[in-house]
Every structure is written in structure tokens, then in C-alpha cells.
Amino acid sequence: MDLLQDLQFRGLVNQVTDEEGLSKQLTEEQLTLYCGFDPTADSLHIGHLLTILTLRRFQLAGHKPLALVGGATGLIGDPSGKKAERTLNEQNIVEQFSDRIKGQLSRFLDFEGESGAKLVNNYDWIGKLDVITFLRDVGKNFGINYMLAKDSVESRISSGISFTEFSYMILQSYDFLKLYENENCKLQIGGSDQWGNITAGLELIRKTLGDQEKAFGFTIPLVTKADGTKFGKTEGGAIWLDAEKTTPYEFYQFLINTDDRDVIKFIKFFTFLSHSEIEELEKAVETEAHLRIAQRRLAEELTRLVHGEEALQQAIRISDALFSGEIKNLTASEIKQGFKDVPSYTCEDENMVLVDVLVAANVSSSKRQAREDIQNGAIYINGERNTDVQRQLQVEDRIEDQFTIIRRGKKKYYLIQY
């Protein structure tokens, strides 16, 4: 099966400008392709991962990916998919974001060998443009009617769009032209919301270099869930690729909670499992959905890919401990991940009576309630039931001298810190 057939199987082909021509090029030569990532935050999120992994699929098939960090376009703001003007970041902030994103991209692409990837930053060429050159040599190729007809612009006309964001399409098109000229880059890929910008770039290449020049555009579907909500968003915000912003445990849990209706689609999108393995998992969803085999495989494959084997095993240990209640076997760093969002209380006394701790930490509403909770067997210390009303919390109850985990009932956890 060739690359395009594999992408079709995985549901990764949304639109292609010339599928037959692209298929021929992919068969006959090593193709250089690119995808752009604007540094609008200090980390990429799981939504970006689909295009990054699609670049990787092209690379594994022998083609050369360029990962473009938008040091210049990140200063402007892409109107695609936006309902309102974005607040612009200062240049030094965008530069910091660019450096962080470069580091993340380098984790997913191979930068060695014949098909080694390359990182590029469009500030290197757009930053040198003066306004006269930009208007005469680039802007003259874009008709206003042509730009107004693009979805990214048309959808914003009624609510308002600044000239700054209106010009974004021209700058992205210029990226494609420069990479075509300097890197022999003949293919741009992106999410489906980038179709207008990509085809505008193809038009600029044709107008600037002539009809004989051949380049291609390829878009991937935007990832949505079966319930219609956007993939990668939770009540706590985006699922980031940076472990400091979204812990490996949170990342793993997000994936393991995938809806049965979505899990096979996401496995096709985000993993490199073979078609036969995917078909087996699809059968498991149909016949043994309650075992959540496919969800576990998705969570394992993607957590390993993004955070590494050690972080994956740590996420699994935390998940198992929370499920079984065997908290005392966790390390302090694992507790920080697994109990990041539970209520916490800082205990300053050396040997504090448990009843007092329960009241101070708002585990129980009063001393009387605390005693009842203990006597009824509702209180667990580091996973072990405690029915001793006179119990004091001691040094032995501290995990690595930092934390004690108190549980009330089946699921209510509280973090005691020292």
C-alpha cells in the first residue's frame, strides 16, 4: 500500500489540489513538504499533533519534511477559524515561544539521514522584507476579490477583520514561494481551515514563477469528537504537549477516557499501528467495549510517543494505584501528577490528631462528623482504612516526607502537604 492509500485508510485526506499528480510525484521522487506552526503559546497542544505526525508519515515513506515555525506570522495572527481579532504578543515573547516549539517539533521528526527533517523560521525571510518590496513584488499578485472570497476572510467580514490579519494569507503564501525556491518544497500540508491559505500560495508560485512550476496542497480533517465538541479541549483547558502544562498522567487519562465512537478514528489518526492491528482493535470495540482495550492502546501509544516510556509507565502506575487504592506505593513525583487538582492542605504540626486534620483540610465538616467518618470506616490514609479516632498523623504516614493522601468514601481524595 502506498502512502496516499495509507492516508486514505486513516481518514487523513480532506482535500488535495491534484491527487493524481501528487501520487505520481510521491512515486517518482523524494518530495519536500512543509507545515507551519505559529508560536501563539509556549507549547503546542494535542490538536497540532495530527499535522506533526502526518509530516512523520511522509518522512517514513522517504520524503523530506520541513517544520516551519512562524516567527513572523506569529506576530500577525491567522484569522482562519477565529471569530475575533487575536491579541498580539510582543516580539520577544514570540521568539521565546518559537524556541520552545522548535524543541517540541524535534521530538517527533528525524533530523538525520537522506530524508532528515529541517526546522525553518519564516522570520528569516519575512523579517527582511521592506514594505515597498512586499507591496510591489508580492501584494500585486493578490486581487482583493480573490482574498475576500476565502472562507478565513469572508467569515470575518461582518464581525470585522484588521488589515493585519487580512494580510496573513499573503504572508503564508510568500512562505510557500520562498520554500519552493530555496528548498525545492513542492507540497504544503495543514488542517482543513488552511485550505484557502494553501491554495493562495499555489497561485502565488504560479504567478511568480510560471505555469510550468508544479506544487501541491493537502489538507487534513480538523479533529472533532462524536458529540460535536472540539478534540483536545477539557474543562481545565487544552491538552498540551509540554509535560509541565499537562502532566503525562493527565495526558494518558484524557486519551483513556475516549468515547467508543471515537477511539478507532483516533487510533488511525495518531498511531502508527498496522491496518491489521487497527482492524483487530475495531472488533474488540464492537464485541468487548467494556474492556476498553482500544482506549488503553491509544493512551499507551500516544503517551509513549509524546512523553517517553518512563512517563508512560508512571502514568499507568498512578492510574492503577487510584483504581486499586494502593496509594502508598507511589512516589512523591507521581503523587504530584495524580493529585494535581484535588483539594490540598498544608500541615505544619509534627504529630497532628487525625480528627483535627480532617476538619482543617475540609474533609469533614466538624469534629463530630470527623469521628463518625472514622468510626464508619470512611477514612483511608494512603489507601489503608483507619477506624482509630485517636490516631495521630506521624512521620511514617508521609510519602517521601512530603505527602499524605486521605480518602473519604470511594472517590474523594485530599492531599496533605508538609
LOMARKE-597826 format. One record per residue (C-alpha): residue number from 0; residue in three letters; chain; x, y, z. Coordinates in steps of 0.5 Angstrom, whole numbers, plus 500, padded with zeros to 3 digits. Each point is the difference from the previous one (the first is absolute). Example, Ala and Ser with C-alpha at 12.3 -4.5 7.8 and 13.67 -1.06 7.14 Angstrom:
0  ALA  A  525  491  516
1  SER  A  502  507  498
***
This chain:
0  MET  A  500  500  500
1  ASP  A  503  507  498
2  LEU  A  500  506  504
3  LEU  A  494  503  498
4  GLN  A  496  494  500
5  ASP  A  502  499  508
6  LEU  A  498  507  501
7  GLN  A  493  499  497
8  PHE  A  499  494  504
9  ARG  A  502  504  506
10  GLY  A  495  505  498
11  LEU  A  505  506  500
12  VAL  A  499  502  493
13  ASN  A  495  506  500
14  GLN  A  502  504  493
15  VAL  A  505  499  495
16  THR  A  502  505  495
17  ASP  A  502  495  495
18  GLU  A  499  493  503
19  GLU  A  503  496  493
20  GLY  A  505  505  499
21  LEU  A  503  500  508
22  SER  A  499  492  499
23  LYS  A  505  500  494
24  GLN  A  505  505  504
25  LEU  A  500  496  506
26  THR  A  501  493  496
27  GLU  A  506  503  495
28  GLU  A  504  505  505
29  GLN  A  501  502  507
30  LEU  A  496  505  502
31  THR  A  501  506  504
32  LEU  A  494  502  504
33  TYR  A  498  505  506
34  CYS  A  495  502  505
35  GLY  A  500  507  504
36  PHE  A  499  500  508
37  ASP  A  499  507  502
38  PRO  A  503  502  507
39  THR  A  494  502  504
40  ALA  A  501  497  506
41  ASP  A  507  497  503
42  SER  A  497  493  499
43  LEU  A  497  496  494
44  HIS  A  494  496  502
45  ILE  A  497  493  498
46  GLY  A  496  504  494
47  HIS  A  507  501  497
48  LEU  A  502  493  501
49  LEU  A  496  498  494
50  THR  A  504  504  495
51  ILE  A  506  499  503
52  LEU  A  499  492  500
53  THR  A  498  501  492
54  LEU  A  506  503  499
55  ARG  A  504  494  503
56  ARG  A  496  495  496
57  PHE  A  502  504  494
58  GLN  A  507  499  502
59  LEU  A  500  493  502
60  ALA  A  498  499  493
61  GLY  A  506  503  498
62  HIS  A  498  507  499
63  LYS  A  503  507  503
64  PRO  A  496  504  505
65  LEU  A  501  507  502
66  ALA  A  497  502  506
67  LEU  A  499  508  500
68  VAL  A  500  504  506
69  GLY  A  496  506  498
70  GLY  A  505  505  504
71  ALA  A  497  506  495
72  THR  A  493  497  499
73  GLY  A  499  499  508
74  LEU  A  501  508  500
75  ILE  A  494  501  496
76  GLY  A  494  495  501
77  ASP  A  497  495  496
78  PRO  A  492  501  499
79  SER  A  499  493  498
80  GLY  A  495  497  505
81  LYS  A  500  506  504
82  LYS  A  493  504  502
83  ALA  A  504  507  502
84  GLU  A  507  503  500
85  ARG  A  505  497  504
86  THR  A  504  504  505
87  LEU  A  507  501  497
88  ASN  A  506  497  504
89  GLU  A  507  504  501
90  GLN  A  506  498  495
91  ASN  A  504  498  506
92  ILE  A  494  495  502
93  VAL  A  499  497  493
94  GLU  A  508  499  500
95  GLN  A  499  496  506
96  PHE  A  494  496  498
97  SER  A  504  499  494
98  ASP  A  506  497  503
99  ARG  A  495  495  505
100  ILE  A  496  498  494
101  LYS  A  507  498  496
102  GLY  A  502  496  505
103  GLN  A  493  496  500
104  LEU  A  500  499  493
105  SER  A  507  497  500
106  ARG  A  497  494  505
107  PHE  A  495  498  494
108  LEU  A  505  500  494
109  ASP  A  506  497  498
110  PHE  A  505  505  498
111  GLU  A  506  496  498
112  GLY  A  501  496  493
113  GLU  A  497  501  493
114  SER  A  493  502  502
115  GLY  A  502  504  506
116  ALA  A  496  505  502
117  LYS  A  501  507  501
118  LEU  A  498  506  504
119  VAL  A  499  506  497
120  ASN  A  497  507  502
121  ASN  A  496  505  496
122  TYR  A  503  506  504
123  ASP  A  507  498  496
124  TRP  A  497  503  493
125  ILE  A  493  504  502
126  GLY  A  504  504  505
127  LYS  A  505  503  495
128  LEU  A  494  502  495
129  ASP  A  499  507  500
130  VAL  A  493  503  498
131  ILE  A  501  502  493
132  THR  A  503  494  498
133  PHE  A  495  496  504
134  LEU  A  494  504  496
135  ARG  A  503  500  493
136  ASP  A  503  493  500
137  VAL  A  495  496  504
138  GLY  A  494  504  501
139  LYS  A  499  502  493
140  ASN  A  498  492  499
141  PHE  A  494  500  504
142  GLY  A  493  503  498
143  ILE  A  496  503  505
144  ASN  A  494  496  498
145  TYR  A  504  493  500
146  MET  A  502  502  507
147  LEU  A  493  502  502
148  ALA  A  497  493  497
149  LYS  A  505  496  505
150  ASP  A  496  497  506
151  SER  A  505  502  505
152  VAL  A  499  508  498
153  GLU  A  492  499  498
154  SER  A  498  497  506
155  ARG  A  503  506  504
156  ILE  A  498  506  495
157  SER  A  493  501  505
158  SER  A  504  500  506
159  GLY  A  506  504  498
160  ILE  A  507  498  498
161  SER  A  506  505  500
162  PHE  A  505  501  494
163  THR  A  505  496  505
164  GLU  A  496  493  500
165  PHE  A  497  502  493
166  SER  A  508  499  497
167  TYR  A  501  494  504
168  MET  A  498  496  493
169  ILE  A  505  504  496
170  LEU  A  506  498  505
171  GLN  A  498  493  501
172  SER  A  500  500  492
173  TYR  A  507  503  500
174  ASP  A  503  495  505
175  PHE  A  498  494  495
176  LEU  A  503  504  494
177  LYS  A  507  501  504
178  LEU  A  500  493  502
179  TYR  A  498  498  493
180  GLU  A  506  504  497
181  ASN  A  505  499  506
182  GLU  A  498  492  502
183  ASN  A  497  498  494
184  CYS  A  494  499  504
185  LYS  A  494  498  496
186  LEU  A  495  498  505
187  GLN  A  496  503  506
188  ILE  A  496  497  505
189  GLY  A  495  502  505
190  GLY  A  494  500  503
191  SER  A  493  501  496
192  ASP  A  500  507  503
193  GLN  A  506  501  496
194  TRP  A  498  499  493
195  GLY  A  499  507  498
196  ASN  A  507  502  502
197  ILE  A  503  494  497
198  THR  A  496  501  493
199  ALA  A  502  507  500
200  GLY  A  508  498  501
201  LEU  A  499  496  494
202  GLU  A  497  505  496
203  LEU  A  506  505  502
204  ILE  A  505  495  498
205  ARG  A  496  499  493
206  LYS  A  500  508  499
207  THR  A  507  501  502
208  LEU  A  504  494  497
209  GLY  A  495  498  494
210  ASP  A  495  495  499
211  GLN  A  505  494  499
212  GLU  A  502  500  507
213  LYS  A  496  495  504
214  ALA  A  499  500  507
215  PHE  A  494  497  504
216  GLY  A  496  501  506
217  PHE  A  497  495  505
218  THR  A  495  501  506
219  ILE  A  499  495  506
220  PRO  A  493  500  503
221  LEU  A  499  504  507
222  VAL  A  499  495  505
223  THR  A  493  500  503
224  LYS  A  497  495  505
225  ALA  A  494  497  499
226  ASP  A  496  504  505
227  GLY  A  502  506  495
228  THR  A  505  503  505
229  LYS  A  507  502  498
230  PHE  A  505  495  502
231  GLY  A  506  502  504
232  LYS  A  496  504  505
233  THR  A  498  499  507
234  GLU  A  497  504  506
235  GLY  A  507  501  502
236  GLY  A  502  503  493
237  ALA  A  504  497  494
238  ILE  A  504  493  501
239  TRP  A  507  503  499
240  LEU  A  506  496  497
241  ASP  A  504  503  506
242  ALA  A  500  496  506
243  GLU  A  501  506  504
244  LYS  A  493  502  498
245  THR  A  496  494  499
246  THR  A  504  494  504
247  PRO  A  501  493  497
248  TYR  A  494  497  504
249  GLU  A  495  506  498
250  PHE  A  502  498  493
251  TYR  A  499  493  501
252  GLN  A  494  501  504
253  PHE  A  497  504  494
254  LEU  A  501  495  495
255  ILE  A  498  494  504
256  ASN  A  493  504  501
257  THR  A  499  500  492
258  ASP  A  493  498  498
259  ASP  A  499  493  497
260  ARG  A  497  504  494
261  ASP  A  507  504  499
262  VAL  A  505  495  502
263  ILE  A  501  497  494
264  LYS  A  501  506  496
265  PHE  A  505  503  505
266  ILE  A  504  494  499
267  LYS  A  500  500  493
268  PHE  A  502  508  500
269  PHE  A  505  500  506
270  THR  A  503  493  500
271  PHE  A  505  496  495
272  LEU  A  497  493  501
273  SER  A  499  496  494
274  HIS  A  493  499  497
275  SER  A  499  493  502
276  GLU  A  501  502  508
277  ILE  A  495  506  499
278  GLU  A  495  495  497
279  GLU  A  501  496  506
280  LEU  A  499  505  505
281  GLU  A  494  502  496
282  LYS  A  497  493  501
283  ALA  A  502  501  507
284  VAL  A  496  506  501
285  GLU  A  494  497  497
286  THR  A  500  494  504
287  GLU  A  503  502  506
288  ALA  A  499  507  501
289  HIS  A  500  499  508
290  LEU  A  507  498  500
291  ARG  A  503  507  497
292  ILE  A  505  496  496
293  ALA  A  501  505  494
294  GLN  A  500  506  505
295  ARG  A  506  497  504
296  ARG  A  503  499  494
297  LEU  A  499  507  497
298  ALA  A  502  503  507
299  GLU  A  507  496  500
300  GLU  A  502  501  493
301  LEU  A  499  508  500
302  THR  A  502  501  508
303  ARG  A  507  496  498
304  LEU  A  501  504  493
305  VAL  A  499  507  504
306  HIS  A  503  498  507
307  GLY  A  504  494  499
308  GLU  A  500  493  503
309  GLU  A  501  502  507
310  ALA  A  495  505  501
311  LEU  A  495  495  497
312  GLN  A  502  495  505
313  GLN  A  499  506  505
314  ALA  A  493  502  498
315  ILE  A  498  492  500
316  ARG  A  502  499  507
317  ILE  A  497  507  502
318  SER  A  493  497  496
319  ASP  A  501  493  504
320  ALA  A  501  503  506
321  LEU  A  494  505  500
322  PHE  A  496  494  498
323  SER  A  502  495  505
324  GLY  A  501  505  506
325  GLU  A  507  498  501
326  ILE  A  503  507  500
327  LYS  A  506  498  505
328  ASN  A  504  497  494
329  LEU  A  500  507  496
330  THR  A  506  504  500
331  ALA  A  499  508  502
332  SER  A  501  502  493
333  GLU  A  495  495  498
334  ILE  A  495  503  505
335  LYS  A  501  507  498
336  GLN  A  498  498  493
337  GLY  A  494  495  502
338  PHE  A  497  505  505
339  LYS  A  502  507  497
340  ASP  A  493  502  500
341  VAL  A  497  497  507
342  PRO  A  499  505  506
343  SER  A  506  500  504
344  TYR  A  502  503  507
345  THR  A  507  501  503
346  CYS  A  501  497  506
347  GLU  A  505  504  505
348  ASP  A  500  496  506
349  GLU  A  504  494  501
350  ASN  A  495  495  503
351  MET  A  493  503  499
352  VAL  A  494  496  502
353  LEU  A  496  497  494
354  VAL  A  494  503  502
355  ASP  A  503  507  500
356  VAL  A  503  499  493
357  LEU  A  493  497  497
358  VAL  A  497  507  503
359  ALA  A  506  504  498
360  ALA  A  500  497  493
361  ASN  A  492  501  499
362  VAL  A  500  492  499
363  SER  A  495  500  506
364  SER  A  495  506  502
365  SER  A  501  499  507
366  LYS  A  504  496  505
367  ARG  A  494  496  502
368  GLN  A  499  499  492
369  ALA  A  507  498  500
370  ARG  A  499  495  506
371  GLU  A  494  497  496
372  ASP  A  504  499  494
373  ILE  A  506  497  503
374  GLN  A  495  495  504
375  ASN  A  496  498  494
376  GLY  A  507  498  496
377  ALA  A  499  506  495
378  ILE  A  507  503  501
379  TYR  A  506  497  497
380  ILE  A  507  502  501
381  ASN  A  505  499  494
382  GLY  A  495  495  498
383  GLU  A  499  496  506
384  ARG  A  494  500  504
385  ASN  A  500  504  507
386  THR  A  495  499  506
387  ASP  A  504  502  505
388  VAL  A  497  507  503
389  GLN  A  506  501  504
390  ARG  A  505  500  494
391  GLN  A  505  505  499
392  LEU  A  504  501  493
393  GLN  A  507  498  501
394  VAL  A  507  500  496
395  GLU  A  498  493  498
396  ASP  A  494  503  496
397  ARG  A  504  505  496
398  ILE  A  502  497  493
399  GLU  A  507  502  499
400  ASP  A  499  505  506
401  GLN  A  495  505  495
402  PHE  A  493  497  500
403  THR  A  495  496  503
404  ILE  A  494  498  496
405  ILE  A  493  500  503
406  ARG  A  494  497  497
407  ARG  A  493  501  502
408  GLY  A  495  495  498
409  LYS  A  501  496  493
410  LYS  A  503  506  496
411  LYS  A  501  507  504
412  TYR  A  508  501  500
413  TYR  A  503  505  504
414  LEU  A  508  502  500
415  ILE  A  503  501  507
416  GLN  A  507  504  499
417  TYR  A  506  501  504
***
